[in-house]
Amino acid sequence: MNALSLLAGLRFLDSFFPSGGFAFSSGLEAAVQGGAVRDAAGLQAYVADSLRGGVGKREAVVVGSVWQAVQEGSFERVRDLDRQLESMQFGRDTRRASRQMGRQVARIAAEQFPAQALVPDYLAAVEAGQTPGQLPVSLGLTLHAAGWGKQESIAGFLYQTVVGYHSAALKLLPVGQRESQRLLQGWLPVIAEISAKASAASVLMSWTPVQDIYAMRHSRLESRLFRS
């Protein structure tokens, strides 16, 4: 991957990108209010379970599988993965958050990579209501169009996910910037490990009952900072 491809893809993973990701906590807010996460150690355990048992075996596999489908020119496979992922997300807020961010990524990617046929085709299908528009699918298409490799695309998605958790934690927990950076540093080898496994996988699976339950409870919180 050359420097231009790296920069083209990084823009879509950056917190500056206007996907609205800052408004979502992925269920962490409910977990904090419910007492499941109280400090940095609890945050690290919560993220570990989420990545190893859920995101790393489901969304991460989708990113890699979409990347592979683009390589093979299979748009139908892309849509199948989108629908399959949608059906595996139990929480309404989780589905809505992923759709909102995925649609925004697809819109901007279609403008900036018009020569990559599957990207505008996917956006058209999303806008027409023919496919959900899940974020991992949009990112798999986008990072492929930017020139990223399969494992690098998965690793980028996982890093974005972890940063999202830690960004929300700064508002919800007694965790400072330096401690958050220390936690992120510790996750880099784990992200590399999980991305390698997800790159070789093709079957989606998930077992994160605690995270799923808190994500579904979020909409019933009396006070909320985040939308999910």
N, C-alpha and C positions, 0 to 999 in steps of 0.2 A: 504494500500500500504506500503510495507516494504522499508527499506532504499536502498536496492539494486535495486529494481524496480524504485524508485524515481531517483536514479543516472543514471540508464540505459536510462530513458526517457529524463532527463534533457540535456543530451549530444546533442540530436537532436534539442533542442530548443535554445541552447546556440549560441551566436554570433560567437563563435569560430568554430562552425560546418561548414564544407566546402560546403554550399549550394549555395553560391554566393549571399546571401540576401543583403549583404552590397552594392551591385551595383544597387539596386532598391529603389525608393522613393515612389512607389505606387501613382504616380501622384502629390505628394507634391511639387516637383520641379516646375512643371508647375503652380501650385496654387500660389506659392511664386512669380514667375515671373509675373503672371497675377494680383498680388495684392490682392488676396483673403485671403492670410495668410501673416501677417507682423510681428507678435510678438508671445509671449507665449500664450496670450489670444486667438489669432486667431488660433494658432496651436491646443489648447485644444478644441475649437469649431469645427474645421475641423475633428479632431479625433473622437469627440463625435458623429457627424453626420455619419461618416463612420461606427462606431461600432454599433450604435443604429439602423440606417436605412439600413445598408448593410451587413457588415461582420458578425455582431451578428445574423442576420436573414438568412444568406445564408451560408457562409463558415463555421461558427461555428456549424450550424445545420448539415452540411455535416460531420464534424469531428465526432459529436455524432452519426449520422446515420450510418457512416461507422463502428464505434466501435460496434454498435448494430448488424450490418450485420455480423461482424466477430463472435460475440457471437452466432449468429444463423447459422453460416457456409454458408452464402449466398454470393458467389463470384459474381453472376450475379447482385445482389443488389449493390455491391461495384462498378461495372462497370457502372451501370445505374446512380448512383450518380455522378460519374466522368464525364460522358457525359452531365448530366443535368447542373452541375456547369459550365462546359465549355461553354454551350449554353447561360448562363446567364451573362457571362462576355463580355461586349460590346467592350472594348478596346483591340486591338491587342497586345500591349505591356503588358497589364495586364495578358492576357492569356499566353504569352510567358514566362513571369517571373514566374508565378505559375507552369508552366510545367517544366521549368529548375530546379527550386528548388525541386519540387516534385519528379522528376526523380532521382536527386542526393540523396534525402532522401531514396527513394525506393532501390537504388543500395546498399547503405551502410546497410540499415536495412535487406535486403535479405541476406547479408553476415553474419550479426551478430545474426539474428534470423532465421536460416535455418529450425528449427523444426516447425516454425509457417507457415503452408502450404500456407496460403493466401498471405503472404508477397512475397515470391519468385514467386508465381503464378501471382501476380499483376505486379511485375517487368517484367516478361516474356511478359505479355500482353502489357505493355507500350512499351517495346523494339520492339515488333512486330507491333506497330502502331494500336493495337486493342482498346486502350483506351488512353485518353489524358495524364494522369499522373499528375493530379492537386495536388498541395501541401497539401491542407486540407485532401485529400483522403489518401495520403501517410502517413501523420502524424496520422490520425485516425487508420490506420493499425499498424503503428510503435509503438504508445503509448499503444495500446492494447497488442501488443506482449511484450512490456516492463513490463506489469503488472499494468498499470495505470487504474483507473476507468473512467467511461464515462464523468462525469462532470469535473474531474481533467484534462482529455485530452483536453476538450474544453477550460478550463481556461488556460492551458498551451499554446494552440494555440493563444488565444486572447492576452495573455501577450507578446508572441513573436511578434505579429502584432503591438501592441502599442510600444514596444521597437524599432521596425523597423522604425516607424514614427519618434520617438524622436531621433534615431540615425541619420537619414537623416536631421532632423531639426538642429542638432548641426553644420552641414556644410552649411546650407542654411539660417539660421536665427540668429539674435542676442540673442541666448538662450545658457546659460552656463550649465556646468555639474550639479551644485547644483540646479539650477532652473529646469532642466530636471528631476532630481530625485524627486523634490517636485511634479512635475506634474504627474510622474509615481505613486508616493505614493497615490495621489488623485484618480488615476484610479483603484486601487486594489479593492475597494468595488464594483465599477461599473462592473469590469470584473467578479467578483463573482456573481453579480446579472444577468448579461447577460448569463453567462455560465449555470446557473440554468434554465433559460428560454429556452435556446437552447437545453438543455438536454431533455426537455419534448416536443420539437417540432419535426415535421417530414416534414413539407412543407417548401420549399425554397422560399424566397421572397426578394426583394431589392428595395429600393427607395433612391438613392443617386445621383441625376442628376448632382450636382455640381462636386462631386468627379469623376464621370464617364466622364464628359466633359473634365476636366483637364487632366485626365489620357490619353484620346484620343488625346489631344493637344500636349502631351509631345514630340512625335516624330517629331513635326514641330518647336520645339524651335531652335533658332539660335545657342545657346551654351548650353551644358548639362554636368552636373556632373554625372548623373545617367542614367541608361538604361531604366527606366520606371518612 
